[in-house]
C-alpha cells in the first residue's frame, strides 16, 4: 500500500525533484523543466506518494497558501498545484489521506477567517474530486455560482494568472508553452458521459485538452466534507500534522 507524506519544500531533495519532474513528463505533454522548477519554488509543501518499502515515488501534489483580498475582505486559499498519480495507482487513497491531513492542519492554523480550497483543473478526473469529497463547491452542474464564490474565483485567477485568466469563463487559458494531459491519460470523458459532473466540466472547460484549466473552489471546513470524506478522515491511517 502506498504511503503519503507531507514535506516542507526546503526538505525535498534535488533527486526527488528530478523524480517528480519525470513523473509529470510521463503524464503531461509539453513539460519544461524550467517552468516546473519555477512553479515548484512558489509552493510551501509537497505531498509525496511513495512505496514505503522501496521509497519509490508514485505521485505527488504541491501545495501552498495564497492570501487574497476579495471585495475588501481577506480570504486564504489552500492551493493545490501540480498533482499527478502514476496510472497504475489511480485507485490508491494515499493522496486523499495525506491531503486531508494537510487540510486539517491548515484549518487548525487558519480556521479563524474565511478559508477555501482552490484547484485549477485540466481534466475531468481532477474535477471529479470535488463532488466526491465536498458538499459545497463551485462551479458545479446543479447550482449557479453565487457572488461570493465568483468573487473568490476571480480574485484568485487575477492574482495568480493575471495574463491568462478569463473571468467570463473562469478558466486559466493555456499559453504556447503550457503543459497538457497526454491523450492516453486525460481521455475525452466520453466513457463517463452519463456523469453530470463530467458533462459539466467538459462544457465549462471545452479546451481542457489544450491545457486550459478551470478554477474551482470549496469552503474548507469540516462541515463541508461529504460522508465519504468523513469516513476517510476517521480511518486509523489518518493522523493530523502540525504546520508553522
N, C-alpha and C positions, 0 to 999 in steps of 0.2 A: 504494500500500500504506500502510495506517495505521501510525503510529508511537506507541509508548508511552513516556512519560517520567515519572519519579518526582520529585515536588516536595515540599519541606517545606511544611506547611500555611501557614506565615507568608509564603511566596513566591507563594501563589495569589491573584491579583488579584480585586478586587470584581467586575470584568466577567466573569472566568472563573467566579466563584461564581454569578453570575446565569445563565450558560450551563449550569452544572451543574444548578441547580435546574430550569431549563426542560426539560432532558433527562429529569430524574426525573419531572417533571409529565407529560411525554408518555407515559411508560410505567407510571406508578403513579397510581391514583386516591386522592383524599383527601389530597393533598400540602399541607402548610402550611409556608410559608417560615420561620416562627419555629422549628418543630420541626427543619427541615433545618439551619438555622444552628446550633442548639443541639447537634445531633448532630455536625455537622462540627467544632465547636470542641473536641470531645473526641478528635479524631484527630491523628496526627502527620504522616502523609504522604497525598498524593493521587497516584494513578496516573492520568495524563491520556492518553487515546487521541485522537490528533489526526491530521488530514491534514497531512503535512509541508510541502505547498506553500501551502495557504491558512491553516493554523493553526486550522481549524475543529475544534471539539470533537465527537467522535462517541462518546465513552464515558469513564467514569472509575470508580475504586474508591477508597474511603477506607480507610486502614489505621492501626493503632496497636498498641502493645504493652500487654497487660493483665497485671499482676502478680497472681498468685493464691496463696492458701495452701490447699493441698489435703491434707486429713488430716495436717496438720502439716508438710508439705513444700512448698518453693517451686516453683511452675510458672509459666513465662512462656508467654503466648499471643500469637501474631501474629493479630490480629483484623481480618477484612475486614468493613467496614461497608457503607454504601450503595454499590451496584455496579450499573451499567447500561451496556449497549452498544446503540447505535442498531440497530433491527431489520434495516436494510439491510446491516449489517456483522456479523451474528452468527457468520459463519464465519471472521472475522479472528483470527489468532493473536496479535495485538498485546498484548492484555491478559495472556494467559498468559505471554508472553515477559517483559513488564515485571514482572508479579508474581513470576516466577521470579528475576529479578534482585534484587528486594527480599528475597525469601525467603532467597536465598543470603547476602545482606548481613546479615540477621538471624541466620542460623545462624553466620556468622563472628563476629558480635558477642556472641551469647548462647549459643552452642552448648555451653558448658561445663556447663549444667544441663539440667533437663527442659524441653523446648520443644515446643509444639504449634501447629498452625494451627487457628483456630476460625472458622466462619462460621455465620450463622443464616439458614436458607433458607426463603424464602416460596414458591419454585417448584421444580418438578422439574428444570428446566434447570440451575439453580444447583447443586442437589444432585448432578446427574449429573457435575459436575466432579470429584467425589471419586473414583469408581472409575476414571475416565479417567487421573488423574494420581497416585493414591496406591495403594500395595499394602495398607496397613492404615489403616482409618478406621472411625469409629463415629458413630451407629448404622448398621447395614447389614443386608441381607437374608439373608446366608448365615452369620451368626455372632451369638451373643449378645454384648451389650456387656459386656466384662469390668469388674470392680470398679474398677480403676484409671482406666479411661476414664469410667465413670459418675461417679466422684468428681470428675473434672475438669469434666465437662459440668455437673454440679450446682453446683460451686463457681463456674463462670463464670456460669451462669444466675442464681444467687442474688446474686452480686456485681454484675452489670451490670443486671439487671432484677428487683430484689427484690420488686416489687409484681405482676409479671406472669408470673414463671417458674413453670411447673407441673412439679414434679420427677417426678410419676408418669408423665408422658408425655415429658418432656424438651423441652417446647415452650414458647416465649415467647408467651403469649396476647395477641392484639391488643386494644388499648384502643379506646374510642369514636373517638379521633382518629387511630388508626393508619392508615398508608397500606397499600395492597394493589395487587398487579399488576392492571392493566386486563385484562379478559377476553380481548381480542384479542391481548394479549401473553403472558399466563400460560398460556392454554389449559387444558384439563381433563386432559391426559395420555393421553386415550383413543387418540390416534394412535400412542402408543408403549406400549400396554398389554402387549405381549409382553416388554418390557424389565423384568427382575425388579427393577432398581434403581428404576425409575419406579414400579412397583407398590408397592414397599416405601415409598417416600416418600409416596405417596397414602394408604397405610394408616396410616403413622406420624403424618402431619400432615393429617388429613381436612378441617380448616378452613383450609387454606392460602389458599383463595380469599378468605377474610375478613381475611387479613393475619397469621394465626398463623405462627410461624417455628420450624423445627426446629433445635435446637442440635447442631452437628456438629463433630467434631474429627478431626485426623490428626496423628500424630507428625511433627514437622518435622525430617527428616534426609534426607540424600542417599540412604541405603539404602532409604528408604520411597517414593521416586519410582518410578513404573512405567517400563517401557522407552520408552513414548511420551514421557513427560516427560523422560527422559534424552536422547532424540534431540532434543527441542525445546531443551533446555539446551545441547546440543552444537552447535546451529545457529550459523552465522557471525554471525547477528544478535544472539546472546546475549553480553552483556558484564556483568561484575559491577559493582556500585556500592558505595560506602562510606557508612555512616551513623554518626552520632555515638553 
